[in-house]
Amino acid sequence: MTGHVYPHGADRPRIDPTAFIAPGARIVGEVTIGPRASIWFN
């Protein structure tokens, strides 16, 4: 997994280990990313 993952207060992202996070993408707060998902930058 690459990219930037940030908590927001007590909320933390939950990311399945099979998910792809593109370099430059930012994941913030209470987010759930499931199996084989892909997240790309904007």
N, C-alpha and C positions, 0 to 999 in steps of 0.2 A: 504494500500500500504506500502510495506517495501522496503528496499534497499537504495541506495544512489543516490540522484538526484542532479545534479550540473548544474548551468548555465555556459556558456562559453562566456564571454563578455556580449553582450546584448541578446544573444540567450539563450532561456530557453526551457527545455523539456515541451511538452504538453502531459499529460497522462490522458486517460479516467479513471474515478473512478472505473470502473469495471475491469480494467486491473490488472494482478497479476505481481508484481515485486519481485523476489526471494531475500531473505536476501543475501547480498554479491554481488548482481548485481549493476552495476554502469551505470547510464543514464546521458550522458553529451551532452550539447549543443542543437542545433536545431533538436529535435527529436519529432516525433508525434507517440504516441502509441494509437491505436484504442480500441474500445470496446472488452472486453473479451480476449484481447491479453495476452500472458504470456511471461515474460522475465526472463531468467535463467542466473546464473553466469557461468563463464567459468573456 
